[in-house]
Amino acid sequence: MKEFLCACLFLIAMPSAKADDGYRLWLRYELVNNSTLLSNYRNAVTSVYLPGTSPSLLAAKDELQMGLEGLLGKKVSFQNTLANAQLVVGTPASSSQIAALPLSNQLSKAGDEGFVIVSTTRSQKKIIAIAANTDIGVLYGVFHFLRLMQTQQNIQHLAVTSAPKTKYRLIDHWDNLNRTVERGYAGFSIWNWHTLPRYIDQRYIDYARANASIGINGVVVTNVNANALILTKEYLEKVAALANVFRPYGIKIYLTGRFSAPIEIGKLKTADPLNAEVRQWWKNKIDEIYTNIPDFGGFLIKANSEGQPGPQDYKRTHADGANMFAEALAPHKGIVMWRAFVYSNESPEDRLKQAYAEFKPLDGKFNNNVAIQVKNGPLDFQPREPFSPLFGAMPKTPLFIEYQLTQEYLGFSTHLVFMAPLFKEVLNADTYEKGKGSTVAKVLDGSLDGQALTGMAGVANIGNDINWTGHPFGQANWYTLGRLAWDHQLSSAQIANEWVRQTFGNSKPLVDTVEKMMLSSREAMVNYMTPLGLHHIMGYGHHYGPAPWFDKASRADWNPVYFHKADSIGIGFDRTANGTNYLSQYAPEVRKQFEDINTCPEEYLLWFHHVSWKHTMKSGRNLWEELCYRYYAGVDSVRVMQKEWNSLEKLVDKQRFNQVKMLLAVQEKEAVWWRNSCLLYFQTFSKMPIPPSYEKPDQTLEYYKNLNFPFAPGNGR
Ligand code: GCV
């Protein structure tokens, strides 16, 4: 017996070595491998009272059962009354017994989607209550409770009240109807339009579970480079089937609206937003959508950007266009997310200035169910960008932020880049809209300008690869989006810690090492790709790898040479008053800091200034030496990550260990490629040597310039 017990304890203590394909994401519910904790958990939660039969409560029940049984390694019993239960779950409306618990104080702070998780007593018996004002709040509470257990927290004295800080928490898919994914690096689209609506892939349900577990409550299923066909009857039936799957999980469906759809599928002669027939067409179409999908969320629209049709084709404004949709959606409580990612084919103006120039004058002109969706930076999801000057410039308009989870400019799905530090950097940036402390986060959560329509979106990095995101660590970025949209005050370290524990396990060396890797990964990538404020120097079209020399694109502002402006004097884009004066779009305090080369943070230096190769940096090195230093430091950091990962071989399942090991090798190779080709190219201007203490580039600039990538993914429309 003793031997048997020892063997059991040994098994419990042993790290999970079985293969893991990553499909379960952070919802693995593995047996708790700490015996003291396991017995505490077993004592605390094996009998559950979860009344109610709504689809969301049933989803909560299923999840709790699956989660607890996995974590505890034993069956849990669901009770018909609270009397025998240790874990009580529900809303005051779902059970008078829950209504009688002393939770009203906390519940008053939980709002429509929040929850409370408290340790309390009933008839002198200790219980844990997961309660909310709504069924979906209960589901969120259940996921949070399971997260506490998966991350091995003490659950003896719980006093959690949690409510989301933004109302719309969205994943935007750039999925085409032919199942290619624009800028997608994890396989094909998970939406199988051929087998929908009758065949419901388990993957849709697991996708909904994953999103709900991190508080995502909206999904835009189609590409912003939109196809009008999605609005036809045949497709709407399929979309409705997805909406039915998502509904119990609190997730609404949104579509992308092709502005010219009235012409393409409606056979009208125009799509002019002020034309009565066009307006009626959209009204009818939107009414039709709502008969299929009563809780349809609304539209995300890319208009007059990169060749997409829009109101300006008819000399109308973005407000005219957005308000046409808004008016038709309003009776159904739908919203319009109108993208501010616009820049004109014709304008020679600094591309970065164009969104502000078009949208700022429209502040206050949008209907109240319109939000303007702004990319985090003014350009296009670069490894590092300053915050978009639209944040803080449109106090009368709700602004959503758009991040990009898919790694279009961040090494595709072969580079390990944890994006929480990138997201947080923008959230914490101070717009000075209303003086010091007017952070982007406060613009987004509505507190700065009293906005009720608040939101955060991430362009999906999801495809039909078995592990959803291609790189196992891509999952962390999806996770981060949800967690930050729920609570932008969470730190990057907290998010990394939670994610690692749930996704890989709780052993201390594992958690510490992986967390460290994750937290250093974004800066490593900035260093080996675009240090010191360089930007947009990637390969043309596919955006794979470095091509700072490229100058053949049809438009100037698609060429890397336009953005780095390297010459014999120096490098960088002058956006001060002496240059394009882009800086005038920020509040004076922000502008002042960036405008002075001595106060401009070095990470943004070449974003705002054309700087002499000989300029002395804070380190005492000149600019050229600093550039070399940073590029080499970037590669070194990847090599450190490799070593750190290798030290985890016994603590990570074999499958994912090997995957990440191989991917880090690819990343190292590509980091060297970025470093060598950028430095060799910029050296043709600086005419200064790469310091001899650094390893020499093993290829010539010509070699790098001649590389071709016909297989680079993600470019197909
Ligand atoms: C969906 C960049 C990408 C495009 C993308 C566009 C956008 O330009 O390269 O693929 O199109 O951003 O955000 O609309």
Boltz pocket constraint, residues with backbone or C-beta under 6 A from the ligand:
constraints:
  - pocket:
      binder: B
      contacts: [[A, 174], [A, 182], [A, 183], [A, 224], [A, 225], [A, 302], [A, 306], [A, 341], [A, 380], [A, 408], [A, 541], [A, 714]]
      max_distance: 6.0
